[in-house]
Amino acid sequence: MRQRDSPFVSSEKGEDCSMTEELPLSDEQRRKRILRGVVCTLVGGTFWGINGTASKLLMDAYAVDPLWLACFRELAACWLFLAAARVTNKGQVTRALHDPRSLVGIFGVSLGAILFSQVAYLEAINWTNSATATVMQSLGMLAVLTYVCVKMRRGPKRREVLGVILALVGTYLLATGGNPGQLSLPVGGLVWGLLCAAASACLSILPARQLAKWGNFVVNGLAFLFSGVILLVAYRPWEHMPQLDATAVALLAFMVVVGTFGAYALYLQGVKDAGSMRASLLGTIEPLTATVTSVLWLGTSFSPADLAGFALVLAMVYLTA
């Protein structure tokens, strides 16, 4: 599953792309590597799901504005990505900063992917809940499917057509609760949820070239930094400071270190070790975790139509991945 709260999908070779060739693996080594990838993907997806619920808790209990939260997360997490890039690919950040074409490309990623996805995801959570926002985000796979079909000049396969139908029915159930005469989701929640899906598709498509050249940590670090600075100038978060206690500060720290940096690092390692197909399917643990934590932490309730809509959208992921 790609993008979630916003993760980049890595290139086919996965994590920070080194130029060295790997030695062939034995069957035992390959099995261990796949197992490590499965574990990393599941843990990373779980962290993302918890992160969404933590965001909702901060916005509801402490009146934290989604834009303030996006700005804080980006400016705090970018330094962790850049530090990791320095450790794993020493000198890559400096070389990227001295490559004008790459800087333009990464800046485009920061606008079209990071800024768009972070704001849309948090606004969708603010209007609905973390589970609904995460499931709506999964609809971005339909846009990715369309992009792939156009680029490869092919029509959708049967299972992909079935996935589209299931996604549309699932979205209908989420939006109306199964009653065509009413709108179950608030209009703002529906709009931001669909924008979240579009942002998820952008997050899967736009960074590919830069990721292949510079690696995940470099691109994420610089894109988060650029996006955070844009929000800093445009939104001026110091004018919207929330009243935070020790619990809220701890939640913020968790969201930056575990829910953003840790989740990205683990998920992308999972993509590298287990492969993009397995990672996409295992990544469906994110909306499951978001649903469970929303119920346990926030007391959120879901109707049978909501749960049926969740199931149909997640089935779409399996059919189109």
Buried (B, 14 or more C-beta within 10 A) or exposed (E): BBBBBBBBBBBEEBBBBEEEEEEEEEEEEEEEBBEBBBBBBBBBBBBBBBBBBBBBBBBEEBEBBBBBBBBBBBBBBBBBBBBBBBEBBEEBBEEBEEBEEBBEBBBBBBBBBBBBBBBBBBBBBBBBBBBBBBBBBBBBBBBBBBEBBEEEEEEBEEEBBBBBEBBBBBBBBBBBBBEEEEEBBEEEBBBBBBBBBBBBBBBBBBBBEBBBBBBBBBBBBBBBBBBBBBBBEEBEBEEEEBEBEEEBEEBBEBBBBBBBBBBBBBBBBBBBBBBBEBBBBBBBBBBBBBBBBBBEBBEBEBEEBBBBBBBBBBBBBBBBB
